Amino acid sequence: MKLYLYTTLVALFLISCSGTEEWWDSERNVGWVVGIVNDSLALRTSHRTFHSQTGGAMFGMISADASESYIVKNHGGLHLVNYRSKQPVVWSDTVNWETNIIGQVTDSMVYGGDLWNEIVLWKIGEKPKKIKPKWSGNCAFRLRKSSIPDFRVRPWRDGKFLLLGKTPTNQLRADTCQYAVLDTSTSEAVLSRFNSEEEAWLSECLDIRYSNNQIICLKAKGLYQIDIVVNAELSDSKKINGNLEFTELWGNYIKVDEPSFTDFILNLENLKFNENYSTIWIYTSPLNRYFVDSLGNEIWYTSEEFSHLESNR
């Protein structure tokens, strides 16, 4: 009897250490707001976590066995939601890989990836596209003071994309790349600086995009004023109470950081601040990601509302 019990325990131990267990989290977790599409719709992310564990566990205990491995993958999702009134999710899609969506390119496109090795472009109604940049250029191989990849993807001339360093370009070292131009048809990303007399004014921009044959630039004037500059000419100005350093373009909108983990959104119309736009606030604290309008109404979306579509799980 003792020998039988001993043999059974050894067998259970070997099975538990050599087997592989895989499971999904029960819910798709709500992520960040990554773009404003129009006067009522916004884009936000989600992820569902997949776990895979091989060996090293028995009755809930973890072994120091060298064969043990534990893998976690966050399969990404993108969702179109209404931020003016609570409604069912308008559009959703998911992928079976980690997307790391960062921000908005145009009214219908967001970007992400690890940026140096892979740029992801995801458009509403389409599957995301992965681009592996082929870097070239004569300036220092980075787009900001830090060696950590950190830049924005923006529309540029001839259907290409501007990869713009997030740090204000006039604060960078003289040999540091300020931007690159990405050709998605070839994956070529040419690093450069705003060195010419024609482009010198762009060095003072917080953010830049190209639209309808015009270069649109956001500039900070003092501590509390945003200027819209178009083709080097001032188009409009607005006093705000926010953190100008992290101000950025979200398609045709402007996102401005406020204290206490809050962003507020401004709208551009005809390259001027749209005073008729009813400002929306986004609470971006990791525990409280929701919208608040000018009347104080709160619009929430929960994990369960993002879990109805799992197209690639």
Contacts in CASP RR format, 6 or more apart in sequence:
PFRMAT RR
TARGET T0000
AUTHOR 0000-0000-0000
METHOD contacts of the structure
MODEL  1
MKLYLYTTLVALFLISCSGTEEWWDSERNVGWVVGIVNDSLALRTSHRTF
HSQTGGAMFGMISADASESYIVKNHGGLHLVNYRSKQPVVWSDTVNWETN
IIGQVTDSMVYGGDLWNEIVLWKIGEKPKKIKPKWSGNCAFRLRKSSIPD
FRVRPWRDGKFLLLGKTPTNQLRADTCQYAVLDTSTSEAVLSRFNSEEEA
WLSECLDIRYSNNQIICLKAKGLYQIDIVVNAELSDSKKINGNLEFTELW
GNYIKVDEPSFTDFILNLENLKFNENYSTIWIYTSPLNRYFVDSLGNEIW
YTSEEFSHLESNR
12 58 0 8 1.000
13 58 0 8 1.000
16 55 0 8 1.000
16 56 0 8 1.000
16 57 0 8 1.000
16 58 0 8 1.000
16 59 0 8 1.000
17 55 0 8 1.000
17 56 0 8 1.000
17 57 0 8 1.000
17 58 0 8 1.000
17 63 0 8 1.000
17 65 0 8 1.000
17 67 0 8 1.000
17 68 0 8 1.000
18 54 0 8 1.000
18 55 0 8 1.000
18 67 0 8 1.000
19 54 0 8 1.000
19 55 0 8 1.000
20 52 0 8 1.000
20 53 0 8 1.000
20 54 0 8 1.000
20 55 0 8 1.000
21 51 0 8 1.000
21 52 0 8 1.000
21 53 0 8 1.000
21 54 0 8 1.000
21 57 0 8 1.000
22 50 0 8 1.000
22 51 0 8 1.000
22 52 0 8 1.000
22 53 0 8 1.000
23 50 0 8 1.000
23 51 0 8 1.000
24 48 0 8 1.000
24 49 0 8 1.000
24 50 0 8 1.000
24 51 0 8 1.000
24 313 0 8 1.000
25 48 0 8 1.000
25 49 0 8 1.000
25 50 0 8 1.000
25 51 0 8 1.000
27 48 0 8 1.000
27 303 0 8 1.000
27 304 0 8 1.000
27 307 0 8 1.000
28 46 0 8 1.000
28 47 0 8 1.000
28 48 0 8 1.000
28 77 0 8 1.000
28 94 0 8 1.000
28 303 0 8 1.000
28 306 0 8 1.000
28 307 0 8 1.000
28 310 0 8 1.000
29 46 0 8 1.000
29 47 0 8 1.000
29 48 0 8 1.000
29 49 0 8 1.000
29 303 0 8 1.000
30 44 0 8 1.000
30 46 0 8 1.000
30 289 0 8 1.000
30 301 0 8 1.000
30 302 0 8 1.000
30 303 0 8 1.000
30 306 0 8 1.000
31 44 0 8 1.000
31 45 0 8 1.000
31 46 0 8 1.000
31 47 0 8 1.000
31 289 0 8 1.000
32 44 0 8 1.000
32 45 0 8 1.000
32 101 0 8 1.000
32 284 0 8 1.000
32 289 0 8 1.000
33 42 0 8 1.000
33 43 0 8 1.000
33 44 0 8 1.000
33 263 0 8 1.000
33 282 0 8 1.000
33 284 0 8 1.000
33 289 0 8 1.000
33 291 0 8 1.000
34 43 0 8 1.000
34 44 0 8 1.000
34 45 0 8 1.000
34 101 0 8 1.000
34 102 0 8 1.000
34 103 0 8 1.000
34 104 0 8 1.000
34 110 0 8 1.000
35 42 0 8 1.000
35 43 0 8 1.000
35 44 0 8 1.000
35 103 0 8 1.000
35 104 0 8 1.000
35 110 0 8 1.000
35 250 0 8 1.000
35 251 0 8 1.000
35 253 0 8 1.000
35 255 0 8 1.000
36 42 0 8 1.000
36 43 0 8 1.000
36 83 0 8 1.000
36 104 0 8 1.000
36 250 0 8 1.000
36 251 0 8 1.000
36 253 0 8 1.000
36 255 0 8 1.000
36 265 0 8 1.000
36 280 0 8 1.000
37 43 0 8 1.000
37 80 0 8 1.000
37 107 0 8 1.000
37 108 0 8 1.000
37 124 0 8 1.000
38 107 0 8 1.000
39 84 0 8 1.000
39 267 0 8 1.000
39 277 0 8 1.000
39 278 0 8 1.000
40 82 0 8 1.000
40 83 0 8 1.000
40 84 0 8 1.000
40 85 0 8 1.000
41 80 0 8 1.000
41 81 0 8 1.000
41 82 0 8 1.000
41 83 0 8 1.000
41 90 0 8 1.000
42 80 0 8 1.000
42 81 0 8 1.000
42 82 0 8 1.000
42 83 0 8 1.000
42 291 0 8 1.000
43 78 0 8 1.000
43 79 0 8 1.000
43 80 0 8 1.000
43 81 0 8 1.000
43 104 0 8 1.000
43 110 0 8 1.000
43 124 0 8 1.000
44 78 0 8 1.000
44 79 0 8 1.000
44 81 0 8 1.000
44 289 0 8 1.000
44 301 0 8 1.000
45 76 0 8 1.000
45 77 0 8 1.000
45 78 0 8 1.000
45 79 0 8 1.000
45 99 0 8 1.000
45 101 0 8 1.000
46 76 0 8 1.000
46 77 0 8 1.000
46 78 0 8 1.000
46 79 0 8 1.000
46 94 0 8 1.000
46 303 0 8 1.000
46 306 0 8 1.000
47 74 0 8 1.000
47 75 0 8 1.000
47 76 0 8 1.000
47 77 0 8 1.000
47 98 0 8 1.000
47 99 0 8 1.000
48 74 0 8 1.000
48 75 0 8 1.000
48 76 0 8 1.000
48 94 0 8 1.000
48 307 0 8 1.000
48 310 0 8 1.000
48 313 0 8 1.000
49 72 0 8 1.000
49 73 0 8 1.000
49 74 0 8 1.000
49 75 0 8 1.000
50 72 0 8 1.000
50 73 0 8 1.000
50 74 0 8 1.000
50 75 0 8 1.000
51 70 0 8 1.000
51 71 0 8 1.000
51 72 0 8 1.000
52 69 0 8 1.000
52 70 0 8 1.000
52 71 0 8 1.000
52 73 0 8 1.000
53 68 0 8 1.000
53 69 0 8 1.000
53 70 0 8 1.000
53 71 0 8 1.000
54 67 0 8 1.000
54 68 0 8 1.000
54 69 0 8 1.000
54 70 0 8 1.000
55 63 0 8 1.000
55 65 0 8 1.000
55 67 0 8 1.000
55 68 0 8 1.000
55 69 0 8 1.000
56 62 0 8 1.000
56 63 0 8 1.000
56 64 0 8 1.000
56 65 0 8 1.000
56 67 0 8 1.000
56 68 0 8 1.000
57 63 0 8 1.000
57 68 0 8 1.000
62 68 0 8 1.000
73 97 0 8 1.000
73 98 0 8 1.000
74 98 0 8 1.000
75 94 0 8 1.000
75 95 0 8 1.000
75 96 0 8 1.000
75 97 0 8 1.000
75 98 0 8 1.000
75 312 0 8 1.000
75 313 0 8 1.000
76 94 0 8 1.000
76 95 0 8 1.000
76 97 0 8 1.000
76 98 0 8 1.000
76 99 0 8 1.000
76 101 0 8 1.000
77 92 0 8 1.000
77 93 0 8 1.000
77 94 0 8 1.000
77 95 0 8 1.000
77 99 0 8 1.000
77 306 0 8 1.000
78 92 0 8 1.000
78 93 0 8 1.000
78 94 0 8 1.000
78 99 0 8 1.000
78 101 0 8 1.000
78 110 0 8 1.000
78 122 0 8 1.000
78 124 0 8 1.000
78 128 0 8 1.000
79 89 0 8 1.000
79 91 0 8 1.000
79 92 0 8 1.000
79 301 0 8 1.000
79 306 0 8 1.000
80 89 0 8 1.000
80 90 0 8 1.000
80 91 0 8 1.000
80 92 0 8 1.000
80 124 0 8 1.000
81 87 0 8 1.000
81 89 0 8 1.000
81 90 0 8 1.000
81 301 0 8 1.000
82 90 0 8 1.000
82 299 0 8 1.000
83 280 0 8 1.000
83 291 0 8 1.000
83 299 0 8 1.000
84 280 0 8 1.000
84 293 0 8 1.000
84 299 0 8 1.000
85 299 0 8 1.000
86 299 0 8 1.000
86 300 0 8 1.000
88 305 0 8 1.000
89 301 0 8 1.000
89 305 0 8 1.000
89 306 0 8 1.000
89 308 0 8 1.000
91 124 0 8 1.000
91 125 0 8 1.000
92 306 0 8 1.000
92 308 0 8 1.000
92 309 0 8 1.000
93 125 0 8 1.000
93 127 0 8 1.000
93 309 0 8 1.000
93 311 0 8 1.000
94 309 0 8 1.000
94 310 0 8 1.000
94 311 0 8 1.000
94 312 0 8 1.000
94 313 0 8 1.000
95 127 0 8 1.000
95 128 0 8 1.000
95 311 0 8 1.000
95 312 0 8 1.000
96 312 0 8 1.000
96 313 0 8 1.000
99 112 0 8 1.000
99 113 0 8 1.000
99 120 0 8 1.000
99 122 0 8 1.000
99 128 0 8 1.000
100 112 0 8 1.000
100 113 0 8 1.000
100 114 0 8 1.000
100 120 0 8 1.000
101 110 0 8 1.000
101 111 0 8 1.000
101 112 0 8 1.000
101 113 0 8 1.000
101 120 0 8 1.000
101 122 0 8 1.000
102 110 0 8 1.000
102 111 0 8 1.000
102 112 0 8 1.000
102 113 0 8 1.000
102 115 0 8 1.000
103 110 0 8 1.000
103 111 0 8 1.000
103 112 0 8 1.000
103 152 0 8 1.000
103 153 0 8 1.000
103 250 0 8 1.000
104 110 0 8 1.000
104 111 0 8 1.000
104 249 0 8 1.000
104 250 0 8 1.000
104 251 0 8 1.000
105 111 0 8 1.000
105 121 0 8 1.000
105 153 0 8 1.000
105 154 0 8 1.000
105 155 0 8 1.000
105 161 0 8 1.000
105 251 0 8 1.000
106 155 0 8 1.000
106 251 0 8 1.000
107 251 0 8 1.000
107 252 0 8 1.000
108 123 0 8 1.000
108 124 0 8 1.000
109 121 0 8 1.000
109 122 0 8 1.000
109 123 0 8 1.000
109 124 0 8 1.000
110 121 0 8 1.000
110 122 0 8 1.000
111 119 0 8 1.000
111 120 0 8 1.000
111 121 0 8 1.000
111 122 0 8 1.000
111 152 0 8 1.000
111 153 0 8 1.000
112 119 0 8 1.000
112 120 0 8 1.000
112 121 0 8 1.000
112 122 0 8 1.000
112 153 0 8 1.000
113 119 0 8 1.000
113 120 0 8 1.000
114 149 0 8 1.000
115 149 0 8 1.000
115 150 0 8 1.000
115 151 0 8 1.000
116 133 0 8 1.000
116 149 0 8 1.000
117 132 0 8 1.000
117 133 0 8 1.000
118 130 0 8 1.000
118 131 0 8 1.000
118 132 0 8 1.000
118 133 0 8 1.000
119 130 0 8 1.000
119 131 0 8 1.000
119 132 0 8 1.000
119 133 0 8 1.000
119 153 0 8 1.000
119 163 0 8 1.000
119 182 0 8 1.000
120 128 0 8 1.000
120 129 0 8 1.000
120 130 0 8 1.000
120 131 0 8 1.000
121 128 0 8 1.000
121 129 0 8 1.000
121 131 0 8 1.000
121 153 0 8 1.000
121 184 0 8 1.000
122 128 0 8 1.000
122 129 0 8 1.000
129 184 0 8 1.000
131 182 0 8 1.000
131 184 0 8 1.000
131 187 0 8 1.000
132 187 0 8 1.000
133 180 0 8 1.000
133 182 0 8 1.000
133 187 0 8 1.000
133 188 0 8 1.000
133 189 0 8 1.000
134 186 0 8 1.000
134 187 0 8 1.000
134 188 0 8 1.000
134 189 0 8 1.000
135 141 0 8 1.000
135 180 0 8 1.000
135 189 0 8 1.000
135 191 0 8 1.000
136 188 0 8 1.000
136 189 0 8 1.000
136 190 0 8 1.000
136 191 0 8 1.000
137 177 0 8 1.000
137 190 0 8 1.000
137 191 0 8 1.000
137 192 0 8 1.000
138 191 0 8 1.000
138 192 0 8 1.000
139 175 0 8 1.000
139 176 0 8 1.000
139 177 0 8 1.000
139 178 0 8 1.000
139 191 0 8 1.000
139 192 0 8 1.000
139 193 0 8 1.000
140 173 0 8 1.000
140 175 0 8 1.000
140 176 0 8 1.000
140 177 0 8 1.000
141 177 0 8 1.000
141 191 0 8 1.000
142 149 0 8 1.000
142 176 0 8 1.000
142 177 0 8 1.000
143 149 0 8 1.000
143 150 0 8 1.000
143 151 0 8 1.000
143 163 0 8 1.000
143 164 0 8 1.000
143 165 0 8 1.000
143 166 0 8 1.000
143 176 0 8 1.000
143 177 0 8 1.000
143 178 0 8 1.000
143 179 0 8 1.000
143 180 0 8 1.000
143 191 0 8 1.000
144 150 0 8 1.000
144 151 0 8 1.000
144 165 0 8 1.000
144 166 0 8 1.000
144 167 0 8 1.000
144 172 0 8 1.000
144 176 0 8 1.000
145 167 0 8 1.000
145 171 0 8 1.000
145 172 0 8 1.000
145 173 0 8 1.000
145 176 0 8 1.000
146 167 0 8 1.000
150 165 0 8 1.000
150 166 0 8 1.000
150 167 0 8 1.000
151 163 0 8 1.000
151 164 0 8 1.000
151 165 0 8 1.000
151 166 0 8 1.000
151 179 0 8 1.000
151 180 0 8 1.000
152 163 0 8 1.000
152 164 0 8 1.000
152 165 0 8 1.000
152 166 0 8 1.000
152 207 0 8 1.000
152 248 0 8 1.000
153 161 0 8 1.000
153 162 0 8 1.000
153 163 0 8 1.000
153 164 0 8 1.000
153 182 0 8 1.000
154 161 0 8 1.000
154 162 0 8 1.000
154 163 0 8 1.000
154 164 0 8 1.000
154 207 0 8 1.000
154 208 0 8 1.000
154 209 0 8 1.000
154 210 0 8 1.000
154 249 0 8 1.000
155 161 0 8 1.000
155 162 0 8 1.000
155 209 0 8 1.000
155 210 0 8 1.000
155 211 0 8 1.000
156 162 0 8 1.000
156 181 0 8 1.000
156 209 0 8 1.000
156 210 0 8 1.000
157 210 0 8 1.000
160 181 0 8 1.000
160 182 0 8 1.000
160 183 0 8 1.000
160 184 0 8 1.000
161 181 0 8 1.000
161 182 0 8 1.000
161 184 0 8 1.000
162 179 0 8 1.000
162 180 0 8 1.000
162 181 0 8 1.000
162 182 0 8 1.000
162 208 0 8 1.000
162 209 0 8 1.000
162 210 0 8 1.000
163 179 0 8 1.000
163 180 0 8 1.000
163 181 0 8 1.000
163 182 0 8 1.000
163 189 0 8 1.000
164 178 0 8 1.000
164 179 0 8 1.000
164 207 0 8 1.000
164 208 0 8 1.000
165 178 0 8 1.000
165 179 0 8 1.000
166 248 0 8 1.000
168 204 0 8 1.000
168 205 0 8 1.000
168 206 0 8 1.000
168 220 0 8 1.000
168 245 0 8 1.000
169 178 0 8 1.000
169 179 0 8 1.000
169 194 0 8 1.000
169 202 0 8 1.000
169 203 0 8 1.000
169 204 0 8 1.000
169 205 0 8 1.000
170 203 0 8 1.000
170 204 0 8 1.000
172 178 0 8 1.000
176 193 0 8 1.000
177 191 0 8 1.000
177 192 0 8 1.000
177 193 0 8 1.000
178 192 0 8 1.000
178 193 0 8 1.000
178 194 0 8 1.000
178 203 0 8 1.000
179 191 0 8 1.000
179 192 0 8 1.000
179 193 0 8 1.000
179 194 0 8 1.000
180 189 0 8 1.000
180 190 0 8 1.000
180 191 0 8 1.000
180 192 0 8 1.000
181 189 0 8 1.000
181 190 0 8 1.000
181 192 0 8 1.000
182 188 0 8 1.000
182 189 0 8 1.000
183 189 0 8 1.000
194 200 0 8 1.000
194 202 0 8 1.000
194 203 0 8 1.000
201 217 0 8 1.000
201 229 0 8 1.000
201 232 0 8 1.000
202 208 0 8 1.000
202 215 0 8 1.000
202 217 0 8 1.000
204 217 0 8 1.000
204 219 0 8 1.000
205 217 0 8 1.000
205 218 0 8 1.000
205 219 0 8 1.000
205 229 0 8 1.000
206 218 0 8 1.000
206 219 0 8 1.000
206 220 0 8 1.000
206 244 0 8 1.000
206 245 0 8 1.000
206 247 0 8 1.000
206 248 0 8 1.000
207 217 0 8 1.000
207 218 0 8 1.000
207 247 0 8 1.000
207 248 0 8 1.000
207 249 0 8 1.000
208 215 0 8 1.000
208 216 0 8 1.000
208 217 0 8 1.000
208 218 0 8 1.000
208 249 0 8 1.000
209 215 0 8 1.000
209 216 0 8 1.000
209 249 0 8 1.000
209 251 0 8 1.000
210 216 0 8 1.000
214 230 0 8 1.000
214 231 0 8 1.000
214 271 0 8 1.000
215 230 0 8 1.000
215 231 0 8 1.000
216 228 0 8 1.000
216 229 0 8 1.000
216 230 0 8 1.000
216 249 0 8 1.000
216 271 0 8 1.000
217 228 0 8 1.000
217 229 0 8 1.000
217 230 0 8 1.000
218 226 0 8 1.000
218 227 0 8 1.000
218 228 0 8 1.000
218 229 0 8 1.000
218 247 0 8 1.000
218 248 0 8 1.000
218 249 0 8 1.000
218 254 0 8 1.000
219 226 0 8 1.000
219 227 0 8 1.000
219 229 0 8 1.000
220 226 0 8 1.000
220 227 0 8 1.000
220 244 0 8 1.000
220 245 0 8 1.000
220 247 0 8 1.000
221 227 0 8 1.000
221 237 0 8 1.000
222 244 0 8 1.000
223 244 0 8 1.000
224 239 0 8 1.000
224 240 0 8 1.000
224 241 0 8 1.000
224 242 0 8 1.000
224 244 0 8 1.000
225 237 0 8 1.000
225 238 0 8 1.000
225 239 0 8 1.000
225 240 0 8 1.000
226 237 0 8 1.000
226 238 0 8 1.000
226 240 0 8 1.000
226 244 0 8 1.000
226 247 0 8 1.000
226 254 0 8 1.000
226 256 0 8 1.000
226 266 0 8 1.000
227 234 0 8 1.000
227 236 0 8 1.000
227 237 0 8 1.000
228 234 0 8 1.000
228 235 0 8 1.000
228 236 0 8 1.000
228 237 0 8 1.000
228 268 0 8 1.000
228 271 0 8 1.000
228 272 0 8 1.000
228 273 0 8 1.000
229 235 0 8 1.000
230 271 0 8 1.000
235 271 0 8 1.000
235 272 0 8 1.000
236 271 0 8 1.000
236 272 0 8 1.000
236 273 0 8 1.000
238 266 0 8 1.000
238 273 0 8 1.000
240 256 0 8 1.000
240 266 0 8 1.000
241 258 0 8 1.000
242 256 0 8 1.000
242 257 0 8 1.000
242 258 0 8 1.000
242 259 0 8 1.000
243 256 0 8 1.000
243 257 0 8 1.000
243 258 0 8 1.000
243 259 0 8 1.000
244 256 0 8 1.000
245 257 0 8 1.000
246 256 0 8 1.000
246 257 0 8 1.000
247 254 0 8 1.000
247 255 0 8 1.000
247 256 0 8 1.000
247 257 0 8 1.000
248 254 0 8 1.000
248 255 0 8 1.000
249 255 0 8 1.000
250 265 0 8 1.000
252 267 0 8 1.000
252 268 0 8 1.000
252 269 0 8 1.000
253 265 0 8 1.000
253 266 0 8 1.000
253 267 0 8 1.000
253 268 0 8 1.000
254 265 0 8 1.000
254 266 0 8 1.000
254 267 0 8 1.000
254 268 0 8 1.000
255 263 0 8 1.000
255 264 0 8 1.000
255 265 0 8 1.000
255 282 0 8 1.000
256 263 0 8 1.000
256 264 0 8 1.000
256 265 0 8 1.000
256 266 0 8 1.000
257 263 0 8 1.000
258 264 0 8 1.000
258 281 0 8 1.000
260 285 0 8 1.000
261 283 0 8 1.000
261 284 0 8 1.000
261 285 0 8 1.000
261 288 0 8 1.000
262 281 0 8 1.000
262 282 0 8 1.000
262 283 0 8 1.000
262 284 0 8 1.000
263 281 0 8 1.000
263 282 0 8 1.000
263 284 0 8 1.000
264 279 0 8 1.000
264 280 0 8 1.000
264 281 0 8 1.000
264 282 0 8 1.000
265 279 0 8 1.000
265 280 0 8 1.000
265 281 0 8 1.000
265 282 0 8 1.000
266 273 0 8 1.000
266 274 0 8 1.000
266 277 0 8 1.000
266 279 0 8 1.000
267 273 0 8 1.000
267 274 0 8 1.000
267 277 0 8 1.000
268 274 0 8 1.000
269 277 0 8 1.000
278 293 0 8 1.000
278 294 0 8 1.000
279 293 0 8 1.000
279 294 0 8 1.000
280 291 0 8 1.000
280 292 0 8 1.000
280 293 0 8 1.000
280 294 0 8 1.000
281 291 0 8 1.000
281 292 0 8 1.000
281 293 0 8 1.000
282 289 0 8 1.000
282 290 0 8 1.000
282 291 0 8 1.000
282 292 0 8 1.000
283 289 0 8 1.000
283 290 0 8 1.000
283 291 0 8 1.000
283 292 0 8 1.000
290 298 0 8 1.000
290 299 0 8 1.000
290 300 0 8 1.000
290 301 0 8 1.000
291 298 0 8 1.000
291 299 0 8 1.000
292 298 0 8 1.000
292 299 0 8 1.000
293 299 0 8 1.000
END
